[in-house]
Each structure stands twice: as C-alpha cells, then as structure tokens.
C-alpha cells in the first residue's frame, strides 16, 4: 500500500496541487516507519542476498554481530531490509514532481543502513542525479541528505563518492549550495576515521580519532584529506561573500576534523580572510581566531608542546590586531570580543590547573612565556586602544571582553552579558543565579594589567555616552578579583561611588550593584578581605544613601541592601567589634535597621520599597529579626492608613504582603 501511495503520488504530483504532495509526505513518513521498525522484513531475494553477504565486504560486520546476538539470520536480513523499497525511490526520483524528487532523496539516510553495497550504489546514483537537479530546492535537500549520510558511512568504499559530492556542491551556481559544501567538507572530515575504524553499533555520535602515523590506515585517510582540503581553500576564494562567510565561521571545525598536521594550511586561509573585502567575512574570521587557537594549542597530548603553537599565535594575533583600524564598527566589536576570548585562553593555559599536565606543581611548559608575552605585549595594549574607540559599541564590547575574561567561561554556561539593550536585566539579577560554591570571578589580569586599565576606565566614567559609563563600572567586580593592593581597590571603589551620583538611573544602579558585589569577587583572596570591603566601604555607603536629601539616593540605598541580601554577601560579624557599642549588633541587623528607618519616608516610592524588598529576603533572617521587622511594618501600616487623603495603596499592599509572610514564618508555616 505504501509503495502504491508513493508511486501514485510521484507519478501524478506534477500538477503542483496540494493534495498529492500532502499524501506523498504522509506516505513517505509511513515508509520510514516501516523500514526503521521492521528491520527483519524479508525481501523476495532474501536467501540470495544472505548468501552474497557472507562473501562480501560486510562479512566481518555480520560475524561480529553474530557474536553478540543469537539471531544471526535476522541480522543478515537487517543489512538489506530496505532493498525492496529501492524501486520506489527510483520511481520517485524519475518523477516530474519536485516534491517527489525531494522525498526520494530524503529517504536516502533512512534506507542507507538497511541496504547492501550493490543497492547502496543504486541509491548513490539517485542522490548524485538529485545534486544535479534543475530545481534549486532539490539540490538544497540533497545537500542536507549528504550531511546525514556522512554520519552513516562505515565502509571506506563510499568515501570517495562523498568527496566527489563535496566537489560537485563546491561548483554549484547557487551560493547557498556552495556554502553547504563547506559544512559537508568538515563534517565528512570529522566522520572520515569512522569509515575505516568505526563501529556501526555505537552510532554516529561515537567518533573515532585519526589513526597514528604508523598505522597503515593513516595513508588512506591522509589521501582523502588531501582531496577535501582543496574544497575549503577554493571556497575561501569564492566570489560570493556568503560562501566565504561560511568558510570563515567553520575554519576551526575543519582544523579539528583534519588534525594538527593540516593546521598551518587552515591558519593561512583564516589569515587571508581577515583581510577580506566584505566586513561580515572579516568579522566572522576574527571571531574564529580564538576558537582556532584553542584547537591548535590544546591538540597535543599532556606534556607535549603543540607543533603549531608558535605559528598560530604569531600569524593570527598580528593579523587580527590590524583590524583595530577597520572602517566597520561591527568588525571592531568582533575584534574586542575575540581579544577577550584569547585573553581568557592564554591566561588559563598559564595557570597550574590549565597546564597540559597531570601532576600538580610541574613547571610550566616552554610555551608559557611565549603566551604571556602575547598577553602583555599585544592583547592588553589592543584592549586599551579599543577602549578609546570613538564608537561606544566598540568601547562597551572591549569592556565586556575584559569582564568576561575574568569569569569562569565553562562551556554550556550563558555569558553574563548579552548584546541586547535590555536595561531591566541587572548585574545583581545575573549574579544571584550564579553558584556561590566557588568565586564567580577568576584572577585573569595581573596587578600591572589592572593598574594600566584604571586610567582608561576613569576616562570612560566621564564619557558623554551613558552606556559607556555603565559598562565601565560593570568591570569593577572582575578587577577587584585581580588585585591585592589597597590603593588599587580604593581607586576602583571611587569609580563606583562617583558613578552612583550619575544622572542616569541605569548607571547609578549598576554602580551600586557592582560596589556591593565587589566583595564576593575578592573571596579568592580570603573571607577577611571580602568582609573588610563590606564593613568598611559598602555598609557606610548604604548609610550615606539612606540619609541623603535626594530620594533617588535613598532608593539606591534600598537597592544596595536588596543586592546584599539577595546574593548572600552580607558578612556575619563586624571586623572591628570595638567600634560598635552594642554587643548584639551585626552587619545584617545594621542593614535591617537602615531599611526600617525609611519606612516613614516622605516619598511613597521609598516607603513601598521597604516592604517590597524585605518580603523577598525573609528566609535569611532569624525569628528575632522578623519580630522587629513586623513591629516596624505594623507601625508603617497604621500610619499609612491614618492618612485619609494622602495614603498610598501600594505602600499598604507591600507592607501587608510582607506582614503575611512574617506571620507564616513565625507561626511555623
């Protein structure tokens, strides 16, 4: 029935009406289910096929499966269960219907693993004709099919055909198809060892690495790589910018797939693309620089200096630095981001935990000084120059680069900053979702680097662009984690305090948040240092804000208290208890006291934030603190309701909500 539906739809779908195409899609899906779920379906020539399989190239695979399965006969049938459906594929491929020809190709990955080699040859012929189809949409579908089949090839006899398909896609008149040729090239290179060494039972996600040079198979893989690499180099010189863009974006994957013996060629390709005439290609190429450098630097086994370490840094970094004078601001933004990623990579390789060694305390490899020289002499000066860029977006990206370089950039973790202009997302909200088991910020920059950056940050703090001023202060927690000198920390703190008086609310809030979170970033230097920052600087600044005549500063003080409580950075005790007459006084109780003093503020917006903030942080308080808060809020509620004409409904609402939570807490839920 399925064969009839597919055959009828393929033959009668030329009219272009919606009915036959829809039926064809459903029938094609049904055929896929049959092939996948009925692996032991016997074809009319089942016995003949089984006998031929015993003497073919697949004999080894069948015998291996017989060792693990009792049903060896069923396994033999599974290898050619799709043979009887190949006639339907031929019929669809010969149809005048575009959708039928697309379906014929789409069935390729489904049937491939269920065909013996002679029938695979027939299917290859169908796909080859589809890649030469007059309709662009058919050729696009064929490129996707080839991408999927590359994962299913465990027979070296099929690899030359796939290489030929890459070369054919490379010469297609459609730029999108030529772009797909680059994707297919690195994907095939990645799965190339599987065709010689892979195990189909482990699936396509299991990737075999390249064999050693002493292995006889290495020569076969190497010769096929020699055919794949020219595809990428020719596409890098394509006349269409989207094709070159695809090459620039995937150079790192191609290098990882081909192995370090081809890294110098790919480095030369990327260097050439850094001078491309199209700004999008230059931007994508410079973003690929840190990814390619990481692959080359980490490609060698532990204790071995990568062969391409000197070439990748000496070639890529100077070529990328030339883009600091690029006429396109988007390219300079990409350069700033790439500089931050390179900074993270090279500094991480200099740390003991980043060294390519299994034993702690082993001296750094010879390349460490080479990497440090690039950080000190090239990357830090590059970031400083980008910080003085005339475009505020470039300046902000450079600041983000330094900040992100000081964060734990684990794979799969979202970046703290995004490129969207969303002022509702604050630093504190991002920080509160970060695990507190280890320091958020890592000391990427040295003390000298921080001191060299401070004058630049001071200038940016006076910028006319408020977003630049905001980004300049966002770097504060990162810098505090990289310095141990009190003078440097004082200068950094002064930047925050100055910008807390900025005219723009977003700048004031960011400065206040970063001042509060600065203590947590110094946790790597010891808990005493972090507590000292909070006791001697942050809490006195909160008092000043709470006593300020400007209600905006009082709101800012409440915001600082919320950040401290939400992120758990309030110290447990005073560093110098002699300065506090009350023996029961703690930093937490002092902050609660400051908060409650604003419960009767003349500005309603300040009063309502008292109950609003306290309601969200009650879980960290003891019963005694909760009772004090309840008494003060009851007094606030009573005073607010006594105002007949001037009472504020929001103040009453937030105070009542906080009181309800307090009662639940004190009553034991």
N, C-alpha and C positions, 0 to 999 in steps of 0.2 A: 504493500500500500504506500509506504514511504517513497519507494522508488518511483511509483506512478505519479505521486504528487510532485516530486522533484522534476521528473521528466516532463510531465504535462506543463508545470509552471515554467520550466526552462524553454519549452518549445513555443508556448503561447504568450510569453511575457513581453513580446516585442512591441505590443501596442502601447505600453507605458502606463496602463491603468493600475489603480491602487490595489484591486482585488488580487490579481495573480501574484503581485510582488509580496503582499502580506502572507498569502498561502505558502509561497515559496520560503519565506523566512521561517514560518512555523514548521514546515516540513523539514527544512534544513536543521532546525533545532532538534526535532524528533530523531533525525538520523544520527546526530551527535550523541544523543542519549542512548540509542541502540548500540552504537559502536563502543561507547565507554562502559556501559553496564552489561553488555553481553559479550565478554571477551572470548568465550569458547564457542561462539557461533561457527558452525562448520560450513565451509564453502563447498560448492559442488565438486571441486578437485582437491578435497581436503587430504586424501591419502597420498596423492601425488605430490602435493606441496610439502607434506610432512617428510616424505622420503627425500625430496630435494634439499630440505633444510638440514638433514643430517650430514650432508656432504658439502654444504655451503659455508660461507664465512661465519654464519650465525651458529655453527655447531658448538663453538666454545661457550657462547652465551646460554644455549639451551641446556648443555650439560651442567653448567654452573647452577642453573635454576633447578635442575633435577635433583641436585644435592640438597636443596632446601625445601623442595615441595615433592609430595608424593604423586601429584597429578602431572607427570611429565608430559603426558599426551595433551592435556589441556593447555599447558604452557606452549607447546608446539603450535596448537591451533591459535593461541592468542597472538602469536607473531604474525599471523596472516589473516586475522579475523576481518580485517577491512578490505580484503581483496575483492569480494563480491560487490562492494559498493563503488569500486573504482569506475565501473562503466557509467554509473550515474554522474560521477564527476566529469567524465569525458563529455557526456551529453550536455551537461550544464555549461561546460567551457566552450562548446561549439554553438551555444545559443546566441541569438541576436539580442537577447535581453541583457542589459548592463547588470541588473541585479543578479541574474543567473550566473553570469561570469564571476561576479564578486563572491557569490556563495560557493562556487566551485573552488576558488582559492581559499576561502575561509574554512572549508572542510579539510584543507591540507594538514594543519597541525593536529587535528583530531585523528585523522587516518594514519599519519606518518608512522607512529609507533606500532601500528597494527597491520603493517604491510611488510611482505618480504622484499628483498632487494630488487628483483625484477619489476615488481609493481611500484616500488618507490621510484624507479627510473621513469615509469609512465607518469607518476604524479609530478616528478620534476619537470617533465615536458609540458604539463599543463601550466605549472607555475611560471615556467620560462616564457611561454606564449603570453601569459597574462601580463608579465612585466613589459612586453612589447605591445600591449593593447593600445588601440587608438584612443580610448577613453582614459582621461587622467585619473578619474576616481577609481578605476580598476587597477591602475598601476600603483596608486597610493595604498589600496588594500593589499596588494601583493607585497609591498614593502613591509607592511605590518606582519604579514604571514611569514615572510622570510626571517624576520626578527624572532618570531616564536619557534620556527623550525630550527634555528641555530641552537636553541637550548635542548633540542631533542636528538641531536646528531651524536651517536656513539659509534659511528662507522666512518673510518678515515676516507672511504671511497666517495663519500658525499661532500667532503670539504672542498675539493676543487670546484665543484659546481657552485657552492655558496660563494666562493671567492669570485667566480665568474659573474654571479648575480650582483655582487658589490660593484664590480667594474661596469656592468651594464647600467645600474642605477646611477653611477657617477656621471655617465654621459647622457642622462635623460634631459630632454629640453625643459622639463618642469623643475624650477628651483627647489620646490618642496621635496621632490624625489631625490634630488642630489643631496639635500640636507639629510634625508633619511639614510642615504648611503653612508654618511659618516657615522650615524648611530649604529647601523648594521655592521660597520667595519670593526668598531671597538667591541661590540657585543659578540661578534664571531671570534675575534681575537681572544676574548675572555673565556669562551667556551671551547676554544681550539684544543687544549690539552684533553678535554673530556672525550673527544673523538678517538683519541689514541689510548688513554688511560682510564677513562671514566667507567662508572658502573651505573647502568640504566636503572637498577633497582633503588639507587639512592636518590634519584630525581635530579632535576636540572639545577636545583639550588645548591647542590654539592658540587663545588668547582675544584678540579684538580689544578695544582700549580704547575708551572713549567718544569719539565724534567731537567736534570742537571746536564751540563755539557758533555759528561762522559757517557750519558745514556744514548744508545743508538737512535732512539725516537727523537732526540733533540734535533737532529739534522732534518727530519721530515717536518717538524713543527717550524723550524727556522726558515725552511724554504717557502712554506706557506705564508709566514710572516713577511717575507720579502715581497710577496705579491700584495699583501694587504696594506703595508705602509705606503706605497706609492698612491693608493687611492686617497689616503688622507692628505698627503702632500699636494696632490693635484687639486683636491677640493679647497685647500687653503689658498689657492691662487684663482679660485673661481671668480667669474665676472659678477656674480650676484652677491650682494652683501649678506642676505640671509644665509647663504651657504657657508660663507666664511665665518659668519657668526656661530653657526653650529659647530664648526671645527674649533673655534676659539673656546667654546664652552665645554668641549669634551676632550681636549688635549690631555688632561690629567687622567681620564679614564683609559684613554688609548695607551698611555705610558704604563699604567698599572697593569693593563692586559698583556701588553707585548713584553714587558720585562725591562730590567735596567740596561740591558745591552743595546736597546734602541733609544734610551733616554736622551742622548746627545742630539739625535735627529729631531726628536719632538721638541726639545728645547729650542733648537734653531727655528723650527716652524713657529713656535709661540713668540719668539723674539721678533720675527718678521711681522707677525700680526699686531704687535704693539705699535707699529708704525703704519697701520692700515689707513686707507683714505676715509673709511666710514667710522664715525665716532662710536657707534654701537659696538662695532667689532673691537675697537681699541678698549672700550670699557669692559667688555666681556673678557678680553685677553688679559687685562691687568688683574681682573678678579680671579682668573685661573692661575696666576703666578704662585700664590701661597699654596694652593692645592697641589700643583705640580711639584713645588719644592718639598712639600711634606712627603709625597710619594717617593721622591728620589732619596731624600735624607733618611727615610725610615725603611728603605728597601733591603738594606743589608742585615744579615743576622747579628745577634748581640756580640759586641766587642769588635766588629769589623767596620772600618771607616768606609762609607759609601763611595764607590768609584766616581760617581758624578757629583759629589758634594761641592767641590770647588767650581765646576763648570756651571751648575745650576744657579749658584748664588752670584758668581762673577758675571754671568751672562744676563740673568733675568733682572736682578736688582738695579744695575745701572740703566738698563733699557727702560724699566718702569719709572725710574726717577725722572727721566727726560719728560715724562707726561705731566709733571707738575706745572709746566708752562703751556699745556694744551689749551687750545681755544675753547673747548667744550667743557662747561662746568660739570656735566654728568660724568665725563671721563675723570676729572679731578676728584669727584666724590668717590668714584670706584677706586681710585688710587689711594685715597685716605683709608677706605675700608680694607683694601689689600695690605696696606702698610701695617695696620693694626693686627691683622691675622698673621703676617710674617713676624711681627714683634712677639706675638704670643708663642709662635712655633719655635723661634730661635732661642728665646729665653727659657722655654720649657725644656729644651734639649740641654741647657746648661745646668739645670737642677739635678741633684742626685737621683730623684725619682724619675726624671726624664731621660737619664743616660741609658744608652743601649747596653746595659749590663745587668746581670742577675744578682750581683753581690753588692751590698751597701758598702760605701767607703772606698770603692775602687776609683782611682784617679780618672778624671775626665779624659775622653779620647782626644786625639790631636786636633780634631776639628772644632773643639770648643772655643779655643782662642780665635779661630777664624770666624766663627759665628758671632762671638762677642764684638769683634771688630766691625762686622756689618751692622750690628745694633748701635754701637757707639758712633761710628763714623758716617753711616748712611741713613738708617731708619729714623733715629731720633732727630737729626737735622731735617730730614724730609717732613716729619710730622710738624716740626716747628715752623717750617715755611708754609705748610698747608694751613696752619692755624692763623696765618696772616693773610690768607687769601681774601680777595675782595668779595667773593660770593659767600654769603652767610651759610648756604647749604654745605659748601666745602669745609668751612670752618667747623660747623657742627659735626660733620662726618669725621673730621680729624679728632675732635674731642671724644666722640663716641669710640673711635678706634683705640685711643689710649685707655678709656674706661673699660671697654670690652676686653682689652688685652690683659687687664688686671682681674678678670673674672674667670671662674672655672668654666671653660668652654667645652663641656662634655658634649659628645655627640648625642643628638636627640633632645637637648635642652634648648628651649627657646631663648633667643637673645633678650637681654634686659630692655634694650631699646628697639623700637621699630621705626620704619620710615614714615608711618602715618602721622599726620599732625593731629594728635588727639590729646588735648590738654587735660582731659578728665582722668587719664591714667597717670598716677603719680609714682614717684620713686618708692614711696613708702608702701604702696599697694603691691608693687612688684616684689619688694623686699620681704613683705610679710608672708609670701608664698614660698620663700626660699628656705631650704632646710637649714636649721641652726646647729646641726651636729658638727659642722666644721666652718672655718672662716669663709665668708662669702667672697672676699677679695684676696687675691694672691699677690705677693710682692714681685710683680713683673719688673717694674722700674727700679733702678738703683737710686741711692740718695742723691747722687750727682745729676741723674736724669730729672728727678723731681725739682731740684733747685734750678735747673736750666729751663724748666717749663713754667715755673711760678711767675716770672716777669711777663711772659706771654699771656698767662691766664689773667693777671691783673689788668693788662690792657684790654683783653676781651671782656672783662667785667664792666668796662666803661663803653662798650660798643653801643652804637645807636640802635642796633637790631636787638630787640628783646629776646628773640630766640637764641641768639648767640650768647647773651648774658646768662640765660637759663642753662644752656649746655655747658658753659664754662664752669658753673657751680656744680653741675651733676658729676663732675670728675672728682670731687672732693673725697668721697669715701675711698675711691681707688688710690688716690695719692697718699692718704693717711695710712693706708696699709703698707706703703712702701718706704716710709720714713721713720726714723727713731729719734731725730733731733727735735728738741722742744721749740727751738726758734723757727724751724720749718713748719711745725704744726701750728704754731701761733700765727704765722703768716697765712696759712691755709684757712684757719678759723676766722681771721679778719676778713677774708674774702666773703665767707658766708654771712658774717654779721653785717657787712656793708650792703650786700645784696638783699638782706632781709628788710631793708628800708626802700627797696626799689618801688617805682610807681606801678609796675605791672604785677598783678596778683599772682600769676603763674610763676614769675621769677621769685617773688617773696616766699611762696610756699615751697618751691624746690630748694631754695637756700636753707630754709628752716628744716626741711626733711633731711637734707644731706648733713647738716650740722648734727642732728640727732643720731643719724645712722653712722656717723664717723667713728663713734666709739666701738661699734661692733666690728668695723673693718680693722681695728687695731687689736682684735682678740688674739691674733697670731703673735703679738709681742708680749702677751701676758694679760691676765684679768685685771691686775692692778693698774696697768696703763689705761685700759678701757674704762675702768671705774673712775680714774682720775679725770679723764676727759668729761665724763658725765657730771661729776660732782663739782669740778672747778670751773667748768665752762658752760655746759648746756643748761643745767638747772638754774644758775644765776641769770642766764639769758632768758629763761622762761619767766622768772620773776620780773625782769625788766619789761617784758612784753605785757605781762598781766597788769602792771602798774602804769602803763603808758596812757597818755591822754587820748591818743588816736585809737578808736575802736577797732581799726584794721589790725593794729599791732596786738590788741587783746585777743582777737580772733586767731591771730597767728600763734599766740601763746597756747591757746587751746589745741590748735593743730599740732604743735610740738608735743604736747602731753599725749595726744592720741597716738602719734607715731611712736613715742617711747613705750607706751603700754602695749600697743598692738604688736610690736616687734620684739618685746621682751628684753629690751636693752637697759632697763632701769636697774642700777646696782642695788645689791642687797643691804649695804650699810655705807655710812659715811667714811671717807678715808681718814679724816681728822675729827674724831668724835669730840675732842675738847672744845671745838668751835661751836658746838651745839649744846645749849644748857639742858634741854630735855633729853634724858637718857633713853626715852622710848621713841625718839624721833628717828625716822629712816627716810631715805630718799623717796620711797614710794608714798609715805604718809605726807611728806612735804609737797609732793606733786598733787596729791588729793586735796590738800589744804589750799593750794594755789587755785585749783579748779573751782572749789566751793566758794572762794571769795568773789568769783564772778557770777554767782547765782543771782545776785541782786543788781547786776549791771544795768545802767540806764538804757542801754541799747538792747532791744528784744532779740536781735540776731545773736548776740553774745550769750544772753540768758538761755535761749533754747539749746545752744550747742553744749551747755553744761550737762543737761540730762541726756542729750543725744550721744555724747562721747562716753559718758560713764556707763550707759546701758550696754555698750559693746565690749567693755573691758572688765566686767564684774567678776569673771571667772578667776582672775588673778588676785583677788582680794580675800582677806580673812574676814571672819564674822564681825570683828570689832570695827574694821574699816567700813564694812557695809552698814553698820548701825549709825555711824557718823554721817555717812552719805544720805541715809534715809531721813535722818533728822533735818539735815540742811535742805533736802528737796521738799520735805513737808512744809518747811517754813517758806520756801520759794513758792510752792503751790498755793499756800494760804495767802501770801502777799499778792500773788498774781490775780487770784480770784476776787480779792478785795477791791481791785481796780474796776470800777463799773464800766467806764468808757474806754479805758486805755489798756485793758487786759488783752494779752496776745494768745490766740488759740494754739499756736504752735508750741509756745513755751509750756502751756498746760498739757498738751499732748505728750511731748517728750518727757516731761517730768513724771507724768502719770505712768508712762510705759516703763521708765526706769524703776519707779516705785514698785510696780507689779513684779518685775524681775527680782528686785531685792526681797520682796515678801516670799517669793518662791524659793529663793536661795536660803533665807533664814529659817523657813519652815521645813527645810529638808526636802524640797520639791514635792 
